[in-house]
Every structure is written in structure tokens, then in C-alpha cells.
Amino acid sequence: MKDRYSFIAVFNVADDGISIEFPDLPGCLPCADNMDEAIKNAREALGLHLWGMEQDGEEIPTPTSITDIHCASNEIPAVIDVFMPPFRDKLNNRFVKKTLSLPAWLADLADKDGVNCSKVFQNALMDYLGVK
């Protein structure tokens, strides 16, 4: 199991949007409305697809070289890479304990109000990092 994978995606650009195919990964078929979204969706779909293959114990194929990909005039090949540890952690949804320091008065107010500090910290950290 590797931490980083790169596969060729073929972007099929049509009037009604962009469909994406990974020739080496049958069934990994995201789509999008524009190219920025297509690249983002391709990376996410690639990570999810590879994670599923890892979970099922399937062999990850050797990626085809971009020079061996033949495209139609409305198709664009691109190398999509994915760093797997964040996908694995998010999908495994495992939790780790972190020690956090707060001023006593703030901790007292949070306790009095019944605040779930762990949840508030998770939400704030996801907002700060721009992940959901």
C-alpha cells in the first residue's frame, strides 16, 4: 500500500459538462460542470476509488503512461495524483486524543453552557484548514 498514487484521467468535454474516466480504474467515473471542478472531483474520486480497492484487498494496477493514452478531439488527458493518508484517515473516521489548554474561566463557561469542546474544536479546525 503506497501513500501517493498518480493515474491518467481523460476529461471528455461536452456542452452539458465534463465526464471523467480513469482508463486503468473501471468504475471510477466522476463528472463536473467546469474544468476546476473536474480536477477537484477527479482527485477526490481517485482517492475514494483507491481506498475502496485497498479495503477490498484488490491489487492496484500499474498506471498506463500518458503517452499510451489515445484521445478524441474533445478529450483531454491529465495526470491526477492523490496523497492517500488524509483519505484513509477521513474515511476510517478514527479519532486521536489531543491535549488542549484553555483559560480556566473559558473552560468554566463552556462547562456551564454544556459545550462539547471536542466538537467545537473539530469544526473550528476543519474551517481553518478548509476541509469538510
N, C-alpha and C positions, 0 to 999 in steps of 0.2 A: 504494500500500500504506500503510494507516494503522497507527498504533500502538495505538489504542484503538477498540474496537467495542462497540456495545450492540444487542442483539436481544431481542425478546419471546420468552419461553418460556412454554408453557402446561403447568402441572402438573396431571395427571389423578390425583386421589387416589382410591384404591380400597382395599378390605380387605387385599389382598395386596401393597400397596406403591404407589409413585408412579411413573408413567411421565411422561416429559417430551418435549415436541415443540417444535421451533422452526419455526413456520409458514413463515418465509422461507428455511429451510435444510432441504430434504427430505433425509432420511437421517441427520440429527443427532437421535438418539433415545435419550438416556440414561435411566436409571431409578434408583430408590433405595428404601430401606426407610422413611426418615423425612424430614421437611422440611429439616433441617440438611444431611443427606447429599445431598438432592435439589439444593439450591442449589449445594453444592460440586461435585457431579457435572455439573450444568448448565454451570457456568463452565468446568470442565475440558473437557467435550465441545465446547463452543462454541470454545474456543481450538484444540483439535485439529482440528476441522472446518474452521475458517477457515484454519489453517496448511496443511492439505491442499489447500484451494482455491487458496491463494497459490502453493503448489508446482506445482499443475497449470495455473497461469495462468488460472484461472476468474475471471470477474467476480464480485465480492462484491456481493450485491443491496443495494438501499436498504432499511433496516428498515421494516416496517409500524408505524404508530403504534399504541400500546396502545389508543387509543380505537376503532380499527378491528378489534380482535380480539373475536370473539364466542365466549363460553364456555358450556359446560353447567354445571349446578349443582354438579357435583363437580370442576370445573376452575378453576384459579387462574392468571391471567396475571401475569407479573412481568418486569421489565426485568433482563436479565443482561448485565453488562459484563465485558469482558476486556481486559487490557493485554497486548499481543502480544509485546513484546521478550523476556520470560522464556520464553514458549513457544517462540519461534523459537530462542533460544539453547540451550534444553534439547533440543529435537528435532533441531537441527542438530549438536548434540554437538561443537561446535568447542571447542578449548582455547585459552586465552590464558596467556601466561607471566607469573607474578607473582614478584617477588623477595621472599624471606623470610629473616629473620635469626633465628638460633638461637645459644644459647651453644655454644662450641666443644666442651665436654665432652658436651653433649647430642647434637650432630651426630656426634661420635666414637662414642658408644654406639649411635646409630641405624645408622651405617655398619657397625659391628662386628656388629650383630644382623641386618643385611640389610633394614632397614626401608625401605619405599617411602614416603618423606616426602611426596611429592606425593599419594599415595592417602590417607594418614593425614590430611593437611590437607584434602583434598576431603571426606572423611567427617565430620571434625570441623566443618567449615564448614556442611555440609548439616544436621547435627544442631543446630548453633547457630541456624541460620536456620529450622529446622523444615520443610525441603524434602527430598524424595527423588525 
